[in-house]
Amino acid sequence: MENKYLKFKVIWKDEDMFELHVDANNGRYSGKTEVYETKHSLLQFTNELKGYPNGKDILTHHCGEKDGYAYFEMRFYQIRFSGMVGVQIILEENVPNEYRKEEKDKLMMELIVEPNAIDLFHTELMKLAQNEDGEAELLGIGKYSSNIL
């Protein structure tokens, strides 16, 4: 059984921004992209993510420009009364040709996670944002999880 995850890794940085390698796999679909991010933007999102769901309905963060060179979006939402959280992940990469927009690689998928996994991810993501370096990983519910939908 494959691991289910959303991973971030800083692969480049300068004084204004850093570049993230984003890798996602939900056990059936997987994809990767590389997007630019800023410390301020990621720290703002990370502060909102703390303790999620904690009374929050939907929480979204994105990097890059949709239908541009590269784009990444993650959208956290509660799954009814299950206690589980869904994360809709959108990945885009490659510049589309003005005559053939289909050339662009795009993927949308869902990763199901437990609130505890979000807490661990929050800690790693906060450290990544503060240092503009390192890795952060959100683990999805796997075959041997105690909470299988």
C-alpha positions in Angstrom: 0.0 0.0 0.0 1.3 3.4 -1.0 1.7 6.2 1.5 -0.8 9.1 1.2 0.7 12.5 1.7 1.3 16.1 0.8 4.9 17.2 1.1 6.7 20.5 0.8 10.5 21.0 0.4 12.3 24.3 0.0 14.6 23.9 -3.0 15.7 27.6 -3.5 15.5 30.9 -1.7 16.6 34.5 -1.9 15.8 37.6 0.2 12.3 38.0 -1.2 10.9 34.5 -1.7 11.6 30.8 -1.8 10.7 28.0 -4.1 8.7 25.0 -2.9 8.7 21.5 -4.4 5.2 20.2 -3.8 4.6 16.5 -4.0 1.1 14.9 -3.4 -0.2 11.3 -3.4 -3.6 10.1 -2.3 -2.9 6.4 -3.1 -4.5 6.6 -6.5 -3.3 9.8 -8.0 -0.1 11.7 -7.6 1.6 14.8 -8.9 4.3 17.3 -8.3 5.0 21.0 -9.0 7.3 23.8 -8.0 6.0 27.1 -6.9 7.3 30.4 -5.4 6.2 31.4 -1.9 6.9 34.1 0.6 7.6 33.8 4.3 4.8 36.3 5.2 2.1 34.5 3.1 3.0 31.0 4.4 3.2 32.2 8.1 -0.2 33.8 7.8 -1.7 30.6 6.5 0.2 28.5 9.1 -1.3 30.7 11.9 -4.8 30.1 10.6 -4.1 26.3 10.3 -3.2 26.0 14.0 -5.8 23.7 15.8 -7.8 23.2 12.6 -10.8 22.7 12.4 -11.2 24.5 15.7 -14.6 26.0 14.7 -13.3 26.9 11.2 -15.3 25.8 8.2 -12.9 25.9 5.2 -9.3 27.0 5.0 -7.5 27.7 1.8 -4.0 28.6 0.7 -2.4 28.9 -2.7 0.9 29.7 -4.4 1.6 30.8 -8.0 -0.9 31.9 -10.5 -3.8 29.7 -11.7 -3.3 28.9 -15.4 0.1 30.5 -15.2 3.5 28.8 -15.2 2.9 26.8 -11.9 0.1 26.8 -9.3 -0.6 25.0 -6.1 -3.7 25.1 -3.9 -4.8 23.3 -0.7 -8.3 23.6 0.7 -9.0 22.1 4.1 -12.6 21.2 5.0 -14.4 19.0 7.5 -16.1 15.7 6.3 -19.5 15.8 7.8 -19.5 14.4 11.4 -16.7 11.9 10.8 -14.0 13.9 12.6 -11.9 13.5 9.5 -10.7 16.4 7.3 -10.5 16.5 3.5 -7.8 18.4 1.7 -8.5 19.2 -1.9 -5.2 19.6 -3.7 -4.7 21.3 -7.0 -1.4 21.1 -8.8 -0.5 22.8 -12.1 2.7 23.0 -14.1 4.1 24.0 -17.5 3.3 27.0 -19.5 0.3 26.5 -21.8 0.6 27.5 -25.4 -2.0 30.2 -26.3 -3.3 27.9 -29.0 -3.3 24.7 -26.9 -4.2 25.2 -23.3 -4.5 21.4 -22.9 -0.7 21.3 -22.9 -0.7 22.4 -19.3 -0.5 19.6 -16.7 -3.2 19.8 -14.1 -4.3 17.6 -11.3 -7.0 17.9 -8.6 -7.4 15.3 -5.9 -8.5 14.8 -2.3 -6.4 13.6 0.6 -8.2 12.5 3.8 -6.4 13.3 7.0 -6.9 13.1 10.8 -6.8 16.3 12.9 -3.7 15.0 14.7 -1.9 14.8 11.3 -2.8 18.5 10.8 -1.2 19.4 14.1 2.0 17.6 13.2 2.0 19.2 9.7 1.4 22.6 11.3 4.5 22.3 13.5 6.7 21.3 10.5 5.2 24.0 8.2 5.7 26.7 10.8 9.4 25.7 11.1 9.7 25.6 7.3 8.1 29.1 6.9 10.2 30.7 9.7 13.5 29.3 8.4 12.6 29.4 4.7 14.2 25.9 4.6 13.5 22.3 5.3 10.5 20.0 4.7 6.9 19.6 5.9 4.6 16.6 5.4 0.9 16.0 5.9 0.1 12.3 6.2 -3.2 11.0 4.9 -5.2 8.2 6.4 -3.7 4.9 5.3 -4.7 1.2 5.3 -3.7 0.7 8.9 -5.2 3.9 10.4 -7.7 3.5 13.2 -10.1 5.7 11.3 -10.9 4.5 7.9 -13.7 6.1 6.0 
